[in-house]
Amino acid sequence: MDLQLIALFTAPLTAFIALGYGAFLTKKVLKEDEGSEKLKSIGKAVREGAMAYLKRQFKVIIPIMVGLAVLIGITLGTGTAAAFLLGAVFSGLIGYFGMWIAVRANVRTANAAMRGLNPALKISFGAGTVNGMLVVGLGLLGVSIIYMWSYFTNIQNGADAVAKNATDVLVGYGFGAALIALFMRVGGGIFTKAADVGADLVGKVEAGIPEDDPRNPATIADNVGDNVGDCAGMAADVFESYALTIVAAMILGGSLFGLKGVVFPLLARSGAVLTSILGTFFVKAKNDSEDAIKPLIRGFIVSAVSSIVIFMALATYLLGEPRAGYAAVVGIVAMMALLYITKYYTGPGEKPVVAIADASRTGAGTNLISGMAYGMESTFVSVLVVAAAILAGYNLLGFYGISLTGMGMLATTGIIMALDTFGPISDNAQGMCEMAGLSEKAVEVTSGLDAVGNTTKALTKGFAVGSAAVAASSLFATYFEATGLNAIDIAEPKVFVGLLLGGALPFLFSSRLMGSVSRAATQVVEEVRRQFREIPGIMEGTAAPDYSRAVDIVTTAAQKELVIPAAIVIGMPVLVGFLGAQALGGFLGGVVMSGLMVAFYSCNTGGAWDNAKKYIEDGNFGGKGSDAHKAAVVGDTVGDPLKDTSGPAINPMMKIVQIVALLIAGAVIVYVGL
């Protein structure tokens, strides 16, 4: 059979298999019982808050996306505009339905925990896998649709015309996916951390009540935030990287190997989707006493090893170039190294976390200093891995090797996203068990799952940052392909200015988001204090707080802050473009360099502070209520917007500036020059 026809049928068929598997798991999860009426009412409050937030967010971003699509259609053609909308719609669908299943699985996980570890793990991981299948299924389907459209409209002009048209239009697809991911990350990050900070500062520090105590007026908003930040935001973010790495690989592969170079990423991704599905069948606890992390690791290892086999087989027998397989394997190994580094610097009981907890005994100041020190160290070590991966990929197959390294890092996306979404589902379930007063066994099971979930969430943040950096590097290489530049000279003043502006952008972007969290959290703190003061009987448990007020405050704040960060990210490369193609190239390099470090530092530092607090809460260094605990809560409060708002949002920001530069590259060359 013709090579193009194989790709035409294999990729979309695999995408539908992934989506079908997700639908099958959804049906299984929804069959589970929600439990008592009290548990149902808590689940309903979280579910309604989460979906109301998303509906309001889409009302803000849909007009923006339509306006941009019209502008792209006028300037770059209707094909690119249609691809832009396709990427945006698929990214939005992943965020919406990923959270839709999560807010229905949390209450079912809590109820199943009364029966033991395996029933609860089955539901939480099953729902997480739905999110994973949405990401890989729609990611592959979108690229397949564009490739099929290019095939049937250009086949009369030959295979090269098909490849060129597909790669040109795919940039629009990546832009749509990236922009929605930015909105999801920004809005979700502001929501979740404003609610979390407000709930912690008044509930834990001032009132001395547990995090998920039903007396806390911000506790429902906090639980809603786990979903809009870690489910909707993370899913859209990883989908964007997933889409962009395959876009970069197809563009660069087409220029190097022709049709085979375009088809190889499609078939490799198809095989990796199947290996992710395979890995999920190995996620099953042997008994209730087994550590919940072990079955998750088993599933991940099966998926990773199987992906290596697929990549090497396709590289050797389809592409005829084993080095392409080696480049993908480099990505898989680099991804595993980043997961290990993240675990070491942020994991419960690890040396850095224990040291930060120990420093808390002498106050919040030493807690913050210790956490910052370890965060900086972790950034250097993580950057070494990314740098090594990029160099290895380049030495194997040039810029195409870098793009394949990015594909390798995202080979296990299906199961990685399952691990990530498992985290907030378990977190919600643990809180619901406490709020509903379920059995001690249920609390014990969900507490164990929550602890593992915190680890998997931290690990997947490291994965997301690393893959975003390599994806951005792949797009950076594609920019040189599009402009015909061989290199840029940073001794040239305009290029150096571009480099400086690019390096400064992540700081401006992060400052906007951190400020947003601070303003929204202040409103939540004031509202919680007001309710404690004005509603008699809350602390005694005889009166119910008004949960909806805190939800409304953070929802409104998140929507207000969506537009300006997006405008900055889209507008800056356009403005720098007036300095010429080389200056814009310097700007892109500066964004990746600075953004990578800010993202790693923010995520790892915040994660370490979070687990240092939990380490003390487990009874170490005085336990809950001690001076060390109060100091650790301050550290966690500072770290929350770093690890869950500004840090993760850097990922789509790095990639959007690269895509905008690709879209305007032709105009820059024509009207401004090099």
C-alpha positions in Angstrom: 0.0 0.0 0.0 1.1 3.6 -0.7 3.0 5.1 2.2 0.7 8.2 2.3 -2.4 6.0 2.4 -0.9 4.0 5.3 -0.5 7.2 7.3 -3.9 8.5 6.2 -5.7 5.5 7.7 -3.4 4.4 10.6 -3.2 7.8 12.4 -6.9 8.6 12.6 -7.8 5.0 13.3 -5.5 5.0 16.3 -6.9 8.3 17.4 -10.4 6.9 17.4 -9.2 3.8 19.3 -7.9 6.2 22.0 -11.1 8.2 22.1 -13.2 4.9 22.2 -11.1 3.6 25.1 -11.7 6.9 26.9 -15.5 6.6 26.3 -15.4 3.0 27.6 -13.6 4.1 30.8 -16.0 7.0 31.2 -19.0 4.7 31.2 -17.3 2.4 33.8 -16.6 5.4 36.1 -20.1 6.8 35.9 -21.6 3.4 36.8 -20.0 3.6 40.2 -22.1 4.8 43.2 -21.7 8.4 44.5 -22.5 7.3 48.1 -24.5 9.1 50.8 -26.6 12.1 50.3 -24.1 14.3 52.2 -21.3 13.1 49.9 -23.5 13.7 46.8 -24.2 17.3 48.0 -20.5 18.0 48.4 -19.7 16.5 45.0 -22.5 18.5 43.4 -21.1 21.8 44.9 -17.6 21.1 43.5 -19.0 20.0 40.2 -21.3 23.0 39.7 -18.5 25.4 40.7 -16.0 23.9 38.3 -18.4 23.8 35.3 -19.7 27.3 36.0 -16.1 28.6 35.9 -15.4 27.0 32.6 -18.6 28.3 31.0 -17.7 31.8 32.1 -14.2 31.4 30.8 -15.3 30.3 27.4 -17.6 33.3 27.1 -14.5 35.4 27.4 -12.1 33.6 25.1 -14.5 32.5 22.2 -14.9 36.0 20.8 -11.1 36.5 21.0 -10.5 33.2 19.1 -13.0 34.1 16.4 -11.5 37.5 15.9 -8.0 36.0 15.6 -9.3 33.4 13.1 -10.7 36.1 10.9 -7.4 38.1 11.0 -5.4 34.9 10.2 -7.8 34.1 7.4 -7.3 37.5 5.8 -3.5 37.6 6.2 -2.4 33.9 6.0 -5.3 32.1 4.2 -8.4 30.2 5.1 -6.6 26.9 5.5 -4.4 28.2 8.3 -7.4 29.9 9.9 -9.4 26.7 9.8 -6.5 24.8 11.3 -6.2 27.5 14.0 -9.9 27.0 14.9 -9.5 23.2 14.9 -6.5 23.4 17.3 -8.5 25.8 19.6 -11.6 23.7 19.6 -9.8 20.4 20.3 -7.8 22.1 23.1 -11.0 23.5 24.6 -12.7 20.1 24.4 -9.9 18.4 26.2 -10.0 21.0 29.0 -13.8 20.8 29.3 -14.3 17.1 29.2 -11.2 16.3 31.2 -12.6 18.3 34.0 -16.1 17.0 33.4 -15.0 13.4 34.2 -12.7 14.5 37.1 -15.5 16.3 39.0 -17.7 13.2 38.7 -14.9 10.7 39.6 -13.9 12.5 42.8 -17.0 11.7 44.8 -17.1 8.1 43.5 -13.5 7.6 44.5 -14.3 8.8 48.0 -17.2 6.4 48.3 -15.2 3.5 46.8 -12.4 4.1 49.3 -14.7 2.5 52.0 -14.2 -0.8 50.2 -10.4 -0.5 49.9 -7.5 0.7 47.8 -8.1 -1.1 44.5 -11.7 0.1 44.0 -10.7 3.7 44.7 -7.5 3.4 42.6 -9.5 1.9 39.8 -11.9 4.9 39.6 -9.4 7.7 40.1 -6.8 6.3 37.7 -9.6 5.3 35.2 -10.9 8.8 35.1 -7.4 10.2 34.8 -6.9 7.8 31.8 -9.9 9.4 30.1 -8.1 12.7 30.2 -5.0 11.1 28.8 -6.9 9.5 26.0 -8.5 12.8 25.1 -5.1 14.5 24.9 -3.5 11.8 22.7 -6.6 11.0 20.7 -7.6 14.5 19.7 -4.0 15.6 19.3 -3.4 12.8 16.8 -6.8 13.3 15.2 -6.3 17.0 14.6 -3.0 16.5 12.8 -4.5 13.6 10.8 -7.4 15.7 9.6 -5.1 18.4 8.4 -2.9 15.8 6.6 -5.9 14.2 5.0 -7.2 17.5 3.8 -3.8 18.4 2.3 -3.6 15.0 0.7 -7.0 15.2 -1.1 -6.5 18.8 -2.2 -2.9 18.6 -3.4 -2.3 15.0 -4.4 -2.6 15.9 -8.1 0.6 18.0 -7.6 2.6 15.1 -6.1 3.7 14.0 -2.7 6.0 16.9 -2.0 3.1 19.4 -2.5 1.0 17.4 0.0 3.8 17.5 2.6 4.5 21.3 2.1 0.8 22.3 2.3 0.3 20.1 5.4 3.3 21.6 7.2 2.4 25.2 6.3 -1.2 24.8 7.7 -0.1 22.9 10.8 1.5 26.0 12.3 -2.1 27.4 12.6 -3.2 24.3 14.3 -0.4 24.6 16.9 -1.2 28.3 17.5 -4.9 27.5 18.2 -4.0 24.8 20.6 -1.3 26.9 22.3 -3.5 30.0 22.8 -6.3 28.0 24.5 -3.8 26.3 26.6 -2.5 29.7 27.8 -6.0 30.8 28.7 -6.7 27.6 30.5 -3.4 27.7 32.4 -3.7 31.4 33.3 -7.4 31.3 34.4 -7.1 28.0 36.1 -3.9 28.9 37.9 -5.3 32.1 39.3 -8.5 30.4 40.4 -6.9 27.5 42.2 -4.2 29.4 44.0 -6.3 32.4 45.1 -8.8 29.9 46.6 -6.0 27.8 48.2 -4.1 30.7 49.6 -7.3 32.2 51.1 -8.4 28.9 52.6 -5.0 28.3 54.1 -4.3 31.7 55.6 -7.6 32.1 57.4 -8.5 28.4 58.0 -5.2 26.9 59.0 -3.2 29.8 60.4 -5.9 32.0 61.9 -8.7 29.6 62.8 -6.6 26.5 63.3 -8.9 24.2 61.4 -8.0 21.6 58.8 -7.6 22.4 55.1 -10.8 20.6 54.1 -12.9 21.4 57.2 -16.5 22.1 56.1 -16.6 25.2 58.4 -14.1 26.9 56.1 -16.1 29.1 53.6 -13.3 28.7 51.0 -13.0 24.9 51.1 -15.4 24.3 48.1 -13.6 26.9 46.0 -10.3 25.2 47.0 -11.6 21.8 45.8 -13.0 23.4 42.6 -9.6 25.0 42.0 -7.8 21.6 42.0 -9.8 20.7 39.0 -9.7 23.9 36.9 -5.9 24.2 37.5 -4.6 20.6 37.5 -7.2 19.0 35.1 -8.3 21.6 32.6 -5.2 23.7 32.7 -2.6 20.8 32.6 -4.5 18.9 29.9 -4.6 21.8 27.5 -1.0 22.6 28.3 0.3 19.1 27.5 -2.0 18.8 24.5 -0.4 21.9 23.1 3.1 20.4 23.5 1.9 17.1 22.1 0.5 18.9 19.0 3.5 21.2 18.6 6.2 18.6 18.7 4.5 16.6 16.0 4.1 19.8 14.0 7.8 20.7 14.3 8.8 17.1 13.5 6.6 17.0 10.3 7.9 20.4 9.1 11.6 19.6 9.7 11.2 15.9 8.6 9.7 17.0 5.3 12.6 19.2 4.5 15.2 16.5 5.3 13.6 13.2 4.3 10.6 14.3 2.1 7.4 12.4 2.5 8.9 9.7 4.8 10.0 12.5 7.2 6.4 13.8 7.3 4.8 10.4 7.8 7.2 9.0 10.4 6.0 11.3 13.2 2.4 10.4 12.5 3.0 6.6 12.6 5.4 6.9 15.6 2.7 8.9 17.6 0.1 6.3 16.6 2.3 3.5 18.1 2.9 5.5 21.2 -0.8 6.0 21.8 -1.3 2.2 21.8 1.6 1.7 24.2 0.0 4.2 26.6 -3.2 2.2 26.5 -1.2 -1.0 27.1 0.4 0.6 30.2 -2.9 1.3 31.8 -3.7 -2.4 32.0 -0.8 -2.8 34.4 -2.1 -0.3 36.9 -3.6 -2.5 39.6 -2.7 -2.9 43.2 -1.8 -6.4 44.3 -3.5 -5.8 47.7 -4.7 -3.0 50.0 -1.3 -2.8 51.8 0.7 -2.1 48.6 2.0 1.4 48.1 -0.3 3.1 45.5 2.7 4.5 43.7 4.0 1.1 42.7 1.2 0.1 40.2 1.3 3.5 38.7 5.1 3.1 38.1 4.5 -0.3 36.6 2.1 1.0 34.1 4.4 3.9 33.2 7.5 1.6 32.7 5.5 -0.8 30.4 4.4 2.2 28.3 7.9 3.7 28.1 9.7 0.5 27.1 7.0 -0.4 24.5 7.4 3.1 23.0 11.1 2.6 22.6 10.5 -0.6 20.6 7.9 1.2 18.4 10.2 4.2 17.7 13.2 2.0 16.9 11.3 -0.3 14.6 9.7 2.6 12.6 13.0 4.5 12.4 14.9 1.4 11.1 12.3 -0.1 8.7 10.2 2.9 7.6 12.6 5.9 7.6 15.7 3.8 7.0 17.5 5.9 9.6 18.1 4.3 13.1 19.4 7.7 14.4 15.8 9.0 14.3 14.9 6.2 16.7 17.9 7.1 18.9 16.8 10.7 19.0 13.3 9.7 20.2 14.9 7.4 22.8 17.0 10.3 24.1 13.7 12.1 24.7 12.3 9.2 26.7 15.4 8.9 28.8 15.5 12.7 29.4 11.9 12.7 30.4 12.6 9.9 33.0 15.6 11.8 34.3 13.5 15.0 34.8 10.9 12.9 36.6 13.6 11.6 38.9 15.1 15.1 39.6 11.6 16.5 40.3 10.9 13.6 42.7 14.2 14.2 44.5 13.8 17.9 45.0 10.1 18.0 45.8 9.1 14.4 46.9 7.9 13.7 50.4 10.6 12.6 52.8 13.4 13.4 50.3 16.5 15.2 51.7 15.7 18.7 50.3 12.1 18.6 51.6 13.2 17.4 55.1 15.9 20.2 55.2 13.3 22.8 54.4 11.0 21.4 57.1 13.8 21.5 59.5 14.6 25.1 58.6 11.0 26.0 59.5 11.7 25.5 63.1 13.4 28.8 63.2 10.7 30.7 61.4 9.2 31.6 58.0 12.3 33.4 56.9 14.6 30.4 57.1 11.9 28.3 55.5 11.8 30.6 52.5 15.6 30.9 52.2 16.1 27.2 52.3 13.3 26.6 49.8 14.7 29.2 47.4 18.2 27.7 47.6 17.0 24.2 46.7 14.8 25.6 44.0 17.8 27.3 42.4 19.9 24.1 42.6 17.1 22.0 41.1 16.8 24.5 38.2 20.5 24.0 37.3 20.3 20.2 37.4 17.1 20.2 35.3 18.5 22.5 32.7 21.5 20.2 32.4 19.2 17.4 31.4 17.3 19.5 28.8 20.6 20.9 27.4 22.0 17.3 27.1 18.8 16.1 25.4 18.9 19.0 22.8 22.6 18.5 22.1 22.1 14.7 21.7 19.2 15.2 19.3 21.0 17.7 17.3 24.2 15.6 17.0 22.1 12.7 15.8 20.0 14.4 13.1 20.3 18.2 13.4 17.2 20.2 14.0 15.0 17.2 13.0 16.7 15.2 15.8 15.7 17.9 18.3 12.1 17.7 17.2 12.2 13.9 17.5 13.7 14.2 21.0 10.6 16.3 21.9 8.4 13.6 20.4 10.2 11.0 22.6 9.6 13.1 25.7 5.9 13.1 25.0 5.7 9.4 23.9 4.0 8.4 27.1 1.7 11.4 27.3 -1.4 9.2 27.6 -0.3 7.6 30.8 1.5 10.7 32.1 -1.8 12.6 31.8 -3.6 9.8 33.6 -1.1 10.1 36.5 -1.6 13.9 36.6 -5.4 13.9 36.6 -5.3 11.1 39.2 -3.8 13.7 41.6 -6.6 16.3 41.8 -9.2 13.5 41.8 -7.6 11.9 44.8 -7.1 15.2 46.5 -10.8 16.0 46.1 -11.7 12.5 47.3 -9.6 12.9 50.4 -11.2 16.2 51.3 -14.7 14.9 50.6 -14.1 12.0 53.0 -13.2 14.4 55.8 -16.1 16.8 55.0 -18.7 13.9 54.8 -17.3 12.2 57.9 -16.7 8.8 56.2 -15.1 5.8 57.8 -11.6 5.8 59.1 -10.7 3.2 56.4 -11.9 5.6 53.6 -9.9 8.4 55.1 -6.8 6.2 55.3 -7.2 5.0 51.7 -7.8 8.5 50.2 -5.0 10.0 52.3 -2.6 7.5 50.8 -3.9 8.2 47.3 -3.7 11.9 47.9 -0.1 11.6 49.0 0.7 9.7 45.8 -1.3 12.2 43.8 0.8 15.1 45.2 3.9 13.3 44.0 2.5 12.5 40.5 1.3 16.1 40.1 4.8 17.4 41.0 6.4 14.9 38.6 4.1 15.8 35.7 4.9 19.5 36.2 8.5 18.7 35.7 7.5 16.6 32.6 5.4 19.5 31.3 8.2 22.1 31.7 10.9 19.9 30.1 8.7 18.9 27.2 7.6 22.5 26.7 11.3 23.6 26.5 12.2 21.0 23.9 9.0 21.8 22.0 9.9 25.5 22.0 13.4 24.6 20.9 12.0 22.5 18.0 9.9 25.5 16.9 13.0 27.8 17.3 14.7 25.5 14.8 11.7 25.7 12.6 11.9 29.5 12.6 15.4 29.2 11.0 14.0 26.9 8.4 11.2 29.4 7.6 13.4 32.5 7.4 16.4 30.8 5.7 18.8 32.0 8.5 21.8 29.8 9.3 22.7 31.6 12.5 22.3 34.8 14.4 25.1 37.0 15.7 24.5 38.1 19.3 27.3 40.7 19.0 24.9 42.6 16.6 23.2 45.2 18.9 19.7 44.6 17.5 20.1 40.8 18.1 21.4 41.4 21.6 18.4 43.7 22.4 16.1 41.0 21.1 17.8 38.5 23.4 17.4 40.8 26.4 13.7 41.5 25.7 13.1 37.8 25.3 14.8 37.0 28.5 12.8 39.7 30.3 9.4 38.6 29.0 8.9 35.6 31.4 9.4 37.9 34.3 6.8 40.4 33.1 4.4 37.6 32.3 4.9 36.0 35.7 4.5 39.3 37.6 1.1 39.7 36.1 0.0 36.3 37.2 1.5 36.5 40.7 -0.2 39.9 41.2 -3.5 38.5 40.0 -3.3 35.7 42.6 -2.4 38.2 45.3 -5.3 40.4 44.6 -7.8 37.6 44.3 -6.5 35.8 47.4 -6.8 39.1 49.4 -10.5 39.2 48.5 -11.0 35.5 49.5 -9.2 36.2 52.9 -11.5 39.2 53.6 -14.6 37.2 52.6 -13.7 34.2 54.9 -12.9 36.5 57.8 -16.3 38.3 57.2 -18.2 35.1 57.3 -16.4 33.9 60.5 -17.3 37.3 62.0 -20.8 37.8 60.8 -22.4 34.4 60.5 -22.8 33.0 64.1 -22.4 29.3 64.6 -19.9 28.5 61.8 -17.1 27.5 64.1 -19.5 25.5 66.3 -20.8 23.6 63.2 -24.4 24.8 63.8 -24.5 27.1 60.7 -23.3 26.5 57.2 -20.9 29.0 55.5 -21.7 30.6 52.1 -19.4 28.6 49.8 -20.7 30.2 46.6 -19.2 33.7 47.5 -15.6 32.5 47.5 -16.2 30.5 44.2 -17.7 33.7 42.6 -14.8 35.9 43.8 -12.0 33.7 42.3 -14.1 33.0 39.1 -14.5 36.7 38.4 -10.8 37.4 39.2 -9.6 34.7 36.9 -11.6 36.1 33.9 -10.4 39.7 34.5 -6.8 38.6 34.2 -7.0 36.5 31.0 -6.7 39.0 28.2 -3.6 41.2 29.2 -1.1 38.3 29.6 -2.3 36.8 26.2 -2.0 40.2 24.6 1.6 40.6 25.9 2.7 37.2 24.6 1.2 37.7 21.2 2.2 41.4 20.8 5.9 41.2 21.9 7.2 39.0 19.0 5.3 41.3 16.6 6.9 44.4 18.0 10.4 42.9 18.1 9.8 41.8 14.5 10.2 45.4 13.4 13.9 45.1 14.3 14.3 42.4 11.7 14.4 38.6 11.4 17.7 38.2 13.3 16.6 40.4 16.2 13.4 38.3 16.4 15.5 35.1 16.4 17.5 36.5 19.4 14.2 37.3 21.1 13.0 33.7 20.7 16.2 32.3 22.1 16.0 34.6 25.1 12.4 33.5 25.8 13.3 29.9 25.8 16.4 30.4 27.9 14.8 32.5 30.6 11.4 30.9 30.5 12.8 27.4 31.0 14.7 28.5 34.2 11.8 30.5 35.6 9.4 27.6 35.0 11.7 25.0 36.6 12.5 27.3 39.6 8.8 28.2 40.2 7.5 24.6 40.0 10.2 22.9 42.0 10.5 25.6 44.7 6.7 25.7 45.2 6.5 21.9 45.2 9.3 21.6 47.9 7.6 24.1 50.1 4.3 22.3 49.8 5.7 18.9 50.8 7.8 20.4 53.6 4.5 21.6 55.1 3.0 18.2 54.7 6.1 16.6 56.2 5.5 18.6 59.4 1.8 17.9 59.4 2.7 14.2 59.4 4.0 14.7 63.0 7.6 15.8 62.4 9.3 18.8 64.0 6.3 19.5 66.2 3.5 18.6 63.9 0.3 20.6 63.2 -0.1 23.8 65.2 3.5 24.1 66.0 5.6 27.2 65.2 7.4 25.2 62.5 4.1 24.3 60.9 3.0 28.0 60.9 6.2 28.9 59.2 5.8 26.1 56.7 2.3 27.3 55.9 3.8 30.7 54.9 6.3 29.0 52.7 3.6 26.9 51.1 1.4 30.0 50.6 4.3 31.8 48.8 5.0 28.6 46.7 1.4 27.9 45.7 1.2 30.6 42.9 4.7 29.8 41.8 4.1 26.1 41.3 0.5 26.2 40.1 0.1 29.6 38.4 3.1 31.4 37.0 5.4 28.4 36.6 3.1 26.2 34.5 1.8 29.2 32.5 5.4 29.8 31.2 5.0 26.5 29.2 2.4 27.8 26.7 4.0 31.2 26.8 7.3 29.9 25.5 5.6 28.1 22.6 3.2 30.9 21.6 5.9 33.4 21.0 7.7 30.8 18.7 4.5 30.2 16.8 3.7 33.8 16.3 7.2 34.3 15.0 6.7 31.5 12.5 3.4 33.0 11.4 4.9 36.5 10.8 8.3 35.3 9.5 7.5 35.8 5.9 6.2 39.3 6.5 9.3 40.2 8.6 11.6 39.1 5.8 9.6 41.0 3.1 9.0 44.3 4.9 11.9 44.6 7.4 14.5 42.1 6.2 17.2 40.3 8.1 
